[in-house]
Amino acid sequence: MHANRRAILPPVTRDKTPRKKGPKGGDTTVTAGGLLKKTVYFSPEEWAALRRMSFEEERSVSEIVRQLVRDGLEDG
């Protein structure tokens, strides 16, 4: 590529997932299946444990987290 030419990149498109109001009034993302999309922060040790469980159980980290939350709701 010539030194004065720039790479032509496609335009950035917005996520087409519908936005709804969350419990605090802000926008939230809901999947087609009705699941809320949220960001969760884990310590390196917690993340390593989740990845290990994911590998051993052959399930996604999301599935494991949702199951642990459901288990916690049943206990409470």
Backbone atoms as SQL, in Angstrom:
CREATE TABLE atoms (id INTEGER PRIMARY KEY, chain TEXT, resi INTEGER, resn TEXT, atom TEXT, x REAL, y REAL, z REAL);
INSERT INTO atoms VALUES
  (1, 'A', 1, 'MET', 'N', 0.848, -1.173, 0.000),
  (2, 'A', 1, 'MET', 'CA', 0.000, 0.000, 0.000),
  (3, 'A', 1, 'MET', 'C', 0.894, 1.236, 0.000),
  (4, 'A', 2, 'HIS', 'N', 0.512, 2.217, -0.731),
  (5, 'A', 2, 'HIS', 'CA', 1.270, 3.468, -0.816),
  (6, 'A', 2, 'HIS', 'C', 1.216, 4.189, 0.529),
  (7, 'A', 3, 'ALA', 'N', 2.283, 4.894, 0.881),
  (8, 'A', 3, 'ALA', 'CA', 2.397, 5.541, 2.189),
  (9, 'A', 3, 'ALA', 'C', 1.322, 6.592, 2.422),
  (10, 'A', 4, 'ASN', 'N', 0.814, 7.234, 1.368),
  (11, 'A', 4, 'ASN', 'CA', -0.178, 8.296, 1.541),
  (12, 'A', 4, 'ASN', 'C', -1.611, 7.787, 1.537),
  (13, 'A', 5, 'ARG', 'N', -1.806, 6.519, 1.307),
  (14, 'A', 5, 'ARG', 'CA', -3.165, 5.964, 1.263),
  (15, 'A', 5, 'ARG', 'C', -3.568, 5.433, 2.631),
  (16, 'A', 6, 'ARG', 'N', -4.805, 5.586, 2.945),
  (17, 'A', 6, 'ARG', 'CA', -5.345, 5.050, 4.192),
  (18, 'A', 6, 'ARG', 'C', -6.250, 3.872, 3.873),
  (19, 'A', 7, 'ALA', 'N', -6.359, 2.962, 4.814),
  (20, 'A', 7, 'ALA', 'CA', -7.290, 1.852, 4.636),
  (21, 'A', 7, 'ALA', 'C', -8.716, 2.389, 4.716),
  (22, 'A', 8, 'ILE', 'N', -9.566, 1.912, 3.853),
  (23, 'A', 8, 'ILE', 'CA', -10.964, 2.332, 3.866),
  (24, 'A', 8, 'ILE', 'C', -11.730, 1.318, 4.702),
  (25, 'A', 9, 'LEU', 'N', -12.305, 1.798, 5.808),
  (26, 'A', 9, 'LEU', 'CA', -13.042, 0.935, 6.726),
  (27, 'A', 9, 'LEU', 'C', -14.537, 1.151, 6.541),
  (28, 'A', 10, 'PRO', 'N', -15.323, 0.100, 6.746),
  (29, 'A', 10, 'PRO', 'CA', -16.776, 0.269, 6.639),
  (30, 'A', 10, 'PRO', 'C', -17.286, 1.158, 7.771),
  (31, 'A', 11, 'PRO', 'N', -18.413, 1.845, 7.558),
  (32, 'A', 11, 'PRO', 'CA', -18.960, 2.702, 8.616),
  (33, 'A', 11, 'PRO', 'C', -19.382, 1.865, 9.831),
  (34, 'A', 12, 'VAL', 'N', -19.294, 2.465, 10.988),
  (35, 'A', 12, 'VAL', 'CA', -19.699, 1.798, 12.221),
  (36, 'A', 12, 'VAL', 'C', -21.217, 1.818, 12.294),
  (37, 'A', 13, 'THR', 'N', -21.815, 0.664, 12.568),
  (38, 'A', 13, 'THR', 'CA', -23.266, 0.586, 12.667),
  (39, 'A', 13, 'THR', 'C', -23.664, 0.368, 14.118),
  (40, 'A', 14, 'ARG', 'N', -24.802, 0.886, 14.482),
  (41, 'A', 14, 'ARG', 'CA', -25.307, 0.719, 15.846),
  (42, 'A', 14, 'ARG', 'C', -25.915, -0.656, 16.018),
  (43, 'A', 15, 'ASP', 'N', -25.857, -1.137, 17.242),
  (44, 'A', 15, 'ASP', 'CA', -26.491, -2.401, 17.602),
  (45, 'A', 15, 'ASP', 'C', -27.994, -2.246, 17.403),
  (46, 'A', 16, 'LYS', 'N', -28.615, -3.197, 16.721),
  (47, 'A', 16, 'LYS', 'CA', -30.041, -3.114, 16.417),
  (48, 'A', 16, 'LYS', 'C', -30.908, -3.725, 17.517),
  (49, 'A', 17, 'THR', 'N', -30.308, -4.128, 18.646),
  (50, 'A', 17, 'THR', 'CA', -31.063, -4.715, 19.740),
  (51, 'A', 17, 'THR', 'C', -31.965, -3.650, 20.355),
  (52, 'A', 18, 'PRO', 'N', -33.244, -3.965, 20.600),
  (53, 'A', 18, 'PRO', 'CA', -34.158, -2.953, 21.151),
  (54, 'A', 18, 'PRO', 'C', -33.727, -2.492, 22.548),
  (55, 'A', 19, 'ARG', 'N', -33.904, -1.217, 22.824),
  (56, 'A', 19, 'ARG', 'CA', -33.551, -0.639, 24.117),
  (57, 'A', 19, 'ARG', 'C', -34.818, -0.447, 24.940),
  (58, 'A', 20, 'LYS', 'N', -34.736, -0.739, 26.224),
  (59, 'A', 20, 'LYS', 'CA', -35.848, -0.529, 27.143),
  (60, 'A', 20, 'LYS', 'C', -35.324, 0.202, 28.360),
  (61, 'A', 21, 'LYS', 'N', -36.227, 0.722, 29.158),
  (62, 'A', 21, 'LYS', 'CA', -35.834, 1.415, 30.368),
  (63, 'A', 21, 'LYS', 'C', -35.575, 0.402, 31.474),
  (64, 'A', 22, 'GLY', 'N', -34.428, 0.547, 32.139),
  (65, 'A', 22, 'GLY', 'CA', -34.065, -0.320, 33.246),
  (66, 'A', 22, 'GLY', 'C', -34.687, 0.155, 34.539),
  (67, 'A', 23, 'PRO', 'N', -34.414, -0.537, 35.657),
  (68, 'A', 23, 'PRO', 'CA', -35.021, -0.199, 36.943),
  (69, 'A', 23, 'PRO', 'C', -34.616, 1.181, 37.456),
  (70, 'A', 24, 'LYS', 'N', -33.456, 1.700, 37.018),
  (71, 'A', 24, 'LYS', 'CA', -33.013, 3.029, 37.453),
  (72, 'A', 24, 'LYS', 'C', -33.336, 4.095, 36.419),
  (73, 'A', 25, 'GLY', 'N', -34.109, 3.745, 35.399),
  (74, 'A', 25, 'GLY', 'CA', -34.533, 4.711, 34.405),
  (75, 'A', 25, 'GLY', 'C', -33.661, 4.798, 33.172),
  (76, 'A', 26, 'GLY', 'N', -32.458, 4.217, 33.198),
  (77, 'A', 26, 'GLY', 'CA', -31.567, 4.262, 32.052),
  (78, 'A', 26, 'GLY', 'C', -31.922, 3.212, 31.022),
  (79, 'A', 27, 'ASP', 'N', -31.303, 3.326, 29.850),
  (80, 'A', 27, 'ASP', 'CA', -31.524, 2.329, 28.797),
  (81, 'A', 27, 'ASP', 'C', -30.868, 1.015, 29.175),
  (82, 'A', 28, 'THR', 'N', -31.484, -0.076, 28.791),
  (83, 'A', 28, 'THR', 'CA', -30.924, -1.402, 28.983),
  (84, 'A', 28, 'THR', 'C', -31.161, -2.187, 27.701),
  (85, 'A', 29, 'THR', 'N', -30.407, -3.225, 27.483),
  (86, 'A', 29, 'THR', 'CA', -30.533, -4.030, 26.283),
  (87, 'A', 29, 'THR', 'C', -31.214, -5.342, 26.635),
  (88, 'A', 30, 'VAL', 'N', -32.206, -5.714, 25.866),
  (89, 'A', 30, 'VAL', 'CA', -32.942, -6.955, 26.071),
  (90, 'A', 30, 'VAL', 'C', -32.782, -7.806, 24.823),
  (91, 'A', 31, 'THR', 'N', -32.393, -9.078, 25.017),
  (92, 'A', 31, 'THR', 'CA', -32.243, -9.975, 23.876),
  (93, 'A', 31, 'THR', 'C', -33.602, -10.391, 23.345),
  (94, 'A', 32, 'ALA', 'N', -33.605, -11.031, 22.183),
  (95, 'A', 32, 'ALA', 'CA', -34.852, -11.515, 21.598),
  (96, 'A', 32, 'ALA', 'C', -35.529, -12.520, 22.517),
  (97, 'A', 33, 'GLY', 'N', -34.737, -13.249, 23.317),
  (98, 'A', 33, 'GLY', 'CA', -35.296, -14.227, 24.256),
  (99, 'A', 33, 'GLY', 'C', -35.757, -13.621, 25.567),
  (100, 'A', 34, 'GLY', 'N', -35.625, -12.290, 25.721),
  (101, 'A', 34, 'GLY', 'CA', -36.097, -11.625, 26.929),
  (102, 'A', 34, 'GLY', 'C', -35.063, -11.496, 28.035),
  (103, 'A', 35, 'LEU', 'N', -33.804, -11.852, 27.751),
  (104, 'A', 35, 'LEU', 'CA', -32.760, -11.733, 28.769),
  (105, 'A', 35, 'LEU', 'C', -32.196, -10.320, 28.770),
  (106, 'A', 36, 'LEU', 'N', -31.905, -9.787, 29.965),
  (107, 'A', 36, 'LEU', 'CA', -31.265, -8.484, 30.081),
  (108, 'A', 36, 'LEU', 'C', -29.773, -8.638, 29.876),
  (109, 'A', 37, 'LYS', 'N', -29.181, -7.714, 29.160),
  (110, 'A', 37, 'LYS', 'CA', -27.740, -7.739, 28.912),
  (111, 'A', 37, 'LYS', 'C', -27.090, -6.746, 29.865),
  (112, 'A', 38, 'LYS', 'N', -26.246, -7.238, 30.761),
  (113, 'A', 38, 'LYS', 'CA', -25.588, -6.406, 31.760),
  (114, 'A', 38, 'LYS', 'C', -24.101, -6.709, 31.800),
  (115, 'A', 39, 'THR', 'N', -23.315, -5.769, 32.332),
  (116, 'A', 39, 'THR', 'CA', -21.887, -5.959, 32.521),
  (117, 'A', 39, 'THR', 'C', -21.646, -6.314, 33.977),
  (118, 'A', 40, 'VAL', 'N', -20.853, -7.355, 34.200),
  (119, 'A', 40, 'VAL', 'CA', -20.526, -7.789, 35.555),
  (120, 'A', 40, 'VAL', 'C', -19.013, -7.857, 35.668),
  (121, 'A', 41, 'TYR', 'N', -18.484, -7.380, 36.787),
  (122, 'A', 41, 'TYR', 'CA', -17.039, -7.380, 37.002),
  (123, 'A', 41, 'TYR', 'C', -16.665, -8.491, 37.977),
  (124, 'A', 42, 'PHE', 'N', -15.622, -9.261, 37.634),
  (125, 'A', 42, 'PHE', 'CA', -15.133, -10.355, 38.468),
  (126, 'A', 42, 'PHE', 'C', -13.668, -10.124, 38.804),
  (127, 'A', 43, 'SER', 'N', -13.261, -10.610, 39.969),
  (128, 'A', 43, 'SER', 'CA', -11.836, -10.599, 40.302),
  (129, 'A', 43, 'SER', 'C', -11.151, -11.659, 39.437),
  (130, 'A', 44, 'PRO', 'N', -9.832, -11.603, 39.298),
  (131, 'A', 44, 'PRO', 'CA', -9.140, -12.633, 38.511),
  (132, 'A', 44, 'PRO', 'C', -9.394, -14.045, 39.044),
  (133, 'A', 45, 'GLU', 'N', -9.493, -14.185, 40.353),
  (134, 'A', 45, 'GLU', 'CA', -9.744, -15.515, 40.945),
  (135, 'A', 45, 'GLU', 'C', -11.150, -16.004, 40.619),
  (136, 'A', 46, 'GLU', 'N', -12.141, -15.094, 40.697),
  (137, 'A', 46, 'GLU', 'CA', -13.516, -15.466, 40.366),
  (138, 'A', 46, 'GLU', 'C', -13.628, -15.851, 38.892),
  (139, 'A', 47, 'TRP', 'N', -12.963, -15.070, 38.034),
  (140, 'A', 47, 'TRP', 'CA', -13.020, -15.357, 36.601),
  (141, 'A', 47, 'TRP', 'C', -12.366, -16.704, 36.287),
  (142, 'A', 48, 'ALA', 'N', -11.238, -16.994, 36.943),
  (143, 'A', 48, 'ALA', 'CA', -10.560, -18.280, 36.729),
  (144, 'A', 48, 'ALA', 'C', -11.470, -19.431, 37.158),
  (145, 'A', 49, 'ALA', 'N', -12.175, -19.258, 38.276),
  (146, 'A', 49, 'ALA', 'CA', -13.082, -20.303, 38.745),
  (147, 'A', 49, 'ALA', 'C', -14.243, -20.502, 37.768),
  (148, 'A', 50, 'LEU', 'N', -14.788, -19.419, 37.259),
  (149, 'A', 50, 'LEU', 'CA', -15.878, -19.534, 36.287),
  (150, 'A', 50, 'LEU', 'C', -15.411, -20.198, 34.994),
  (151, 'A', 51, 'ARG', 'N', -14.230, -19.832, 34.517),
  (152, 'A', 51, 'ARG', 'CA', -13.695, -20.448, 33.301),
  (153, 'A', 51, 'ARG', 'C', -13.446, -21.935, 33.507),
  (154, 'A', 52, 'ARG', 'N', -12.913, -22.305, 34.686),
  (155, 'A', 52, 'ARG', 'CA', -12.665, -23.712, 34.992),
  (156, 'A', 52, 'ARG', 'C', -13.986, -24.492, 35.010),
  (157, 'A', 53, 'MET', 'N', -15.001, -23.923, 35.687),
  (158, 'A', 53, 'MET', 'CA', -16.314, -24.577, 35.724),
  (159, 'A', 53, 'MET', 'C', -16.892, -24.706, 34.318),
  (160, 'A', 54, 'SER', 'N', -16.723, -23.657, 33.517),
  (161, 'A', 54, 'SER', 'CA', -17.232, -23.666, 32.150),
  (162, 'A', 54, 'SER', 'C', -16.593, -24.795, 31.348),
  (163, 'A', 55, 'PHE', 'N', -15.286, -24.949, 31.492),
  (164, 'A', 55, 'PHE', 'CA', -14.569, -25.997, 30.769),
  (165, 'A', 55, 'PHE', 'C', -14.985, -27.381, 31.259),
  (166, 'A', 56, 'GLU', 'N', -15.025, -27.558, 32.589),
  (167, 'A', 56, 'GLU', 'CA', -15.332, -28.873, 33.158),
  (168, 'A', 56, 'GLU', 'C', -16.766, -29.309, 32.869),
  (169, 'A', 57, 'GLU', 'N', -17.705, -28.359, 32.907),
  (170, 'A', 57, 'GLU', 'CA', -19.121, -28.685, 32.711),
  (171, 'A', 57, 'GLU', 'C', -19.567, -28.534, 31.259),
  (172, 'A', 58, 'GLU', 'N', -18.665, -28.053, 30.397),
  (173, 'A', 58, 'GLU', 'CA', -18.966, -27.828, 28.979),
  (174, 'A', 58, 'GLU', 'C', -20.213, -26.963, 28.811),
  (175, 'A', 59, 'ARG', 'N', -20.245, -25.870, 29.582),
  (176, 'A', 59, 'ARG', 'CA', -21.336, -24.892, 29.504),
  (177, 'A', 59, 'ARG', 'C', -20.708, -23.513, 29.412),
  (178, 'A', 60, 'SER', 'N', -21.475, -22.544, 28.937),
  (179, 'A', 60, 'SER', 'CA', -20.948, -21.185, 28.853),
  (180, 'A', 60, 'SER', 'C', -20.883, -20.555, 30.236),
  (181, 'A', 61, 'VAL', 'N', -20.025, -19.557, 30.371),
  (182, 'A', 61, 'VAL', 'CA', -19.920, -18.828, 31.636),
  (183, 'A', 61, 'VAL', 'C', -21.274, -18.200, 31.974),
  (184, 'A', 62, 'SER', 'N', -21.983, -17.671, 30.980),
  (185, 'A', 62, 'SER', 'CA', -23.301, -17.066, 31.224),
  (186, 'A', 62, 'SER', 'C', -24.275, -18.068, 31.813),
  (187, 'A', 63, 'GLU', 'N', -24.284, -19.283, 31.277),
  (188, 'A', 63, 'GLU', 'CA', -25.178, -20.320, 31.807),
  (189, 'A', 63, 'GLU', 'C', -24.854, -20.615, 33.262),
  (190, 'A', 64, 'ILE', 'N', -23.568, -20.684, 33.585),
  (191, 'A', 64, 'ILE', 'CA', -23.150, -20.980, 34.955),
  (192, 'A', 64, 'ILE', 'C', -23.554, -19.846, 35.894),
  (193, 'A', 65, 'VAL', 'N', -23.320, -18.612, 35.500),
  (194, 'A', 65, 'VAL', 'CA', -23.681, -17.468, 36.339),
  (195, 'A', 65, 'VAL', 'C', -25.184, -17.431, 36.572),
  (196, 'A', 66, 'ARG', 'N', -25.989, -17.632, 35.502),
  (197, 'A', 66, 'ARG', 'CA', -27.450, -17.629, 35.669),
  (198, 'A', 66, 'ARG', 'C', -27.900, -18.740, 36.605),
  (199, 'A', 67, 'GLN', 'N', -27.277, -19.935, 36.501),
  (200, 'A', 67, 'GLN', 'CA', -27.650, -21.034, 37.384),
  (201, 'A', 67, 'GLN', 'C', -27.300, -20.709, 38.835),
  (202, 'A', 68, 'LEU', 'N', -26.130, -20.125, 39.065),
  (203, 'A', 68, 'LEU', 'CA', -25.737, -19.749, 40.429),
  (204, 'A', 68, 'LEU', 'C', -26.679, -18.696, 41.008),
  (205, 'A', 69, 'VAL', 'N', -27.135, -17.764, 40.181),
  (206, 'A', 69, 'VAL', 'CA', -28.096, -16.758, 40.648),
  (207, 'A', 69, 'VAL', 'C', -29.421, -17.424, 40.987),
  (208, 'A', 70, 'ARG', 'N', -29.894, -18.311, 40.124),
  (209, 'A', 70, 'ARG', 'CA', -31.168, -19.032, 40.412),
  (210, 'A', 70, 'ARG', 'C', -31.051, -19.833, 41.695),
  (211, 'A', 71, 'ASP', 'N', -29.912, -20.502, 41.888),
  (212, 'A', 71, 'ASP', 'CA', -29.698, -21.266, 43.127),
  (213, 'A', 71, 'ASP', 'C', -29.746, -20.350, 44.345),
  (214, 'A', 72, 'GLY', 'N', -29.156, -19.161, 44.217),
  (215, 'A', 72, 'GLY', 'CA', -29.187, -18.197, 45.316),
  (216, 'A', 72, 'GLY', 'C', -30.596, -17.686, 45.595),
  (217, 'A', 73, 'LEU', 'N', -31.402, -17.531, 44.555),
  (218, 'A', 73, 'LEU', 'CA', -32.781, -17.098, 44.754),
  (219, 'A', 73, 'LEU', 'C', -33.611, -18.149, 45.456),
  (220, 'A', 74, 'GLU', 'N', -33.351, -19.421, 45.173),
  (221, 'A', 74, 'GLU', 'CA', -34.087, -20.513, 45.837),
  (222, 'A', 74, 'GLU', 'C', -33.737, -20.599, 47.318),
  (223, 'A', 75, 'ASP', 'N', -32.475, -20.281, 47.662),
  (224, 'A', 75, 'ASP', 'CA', -32.038, -20.340, 49.053),
  (225, 'A', 75, 'ASP', 'C', -32.618, -19.199, 49.881),
  (226, 'A', 76, 'GLY', 'N', -32.899, -18.081, 49.236),
  (227, 'A', 76, 'GLY', 'CA', -33.341, -16.869, 49.946),
  (228, 'A', 76, 'GLY', 'C', -34.783, -16.835, 50.083);
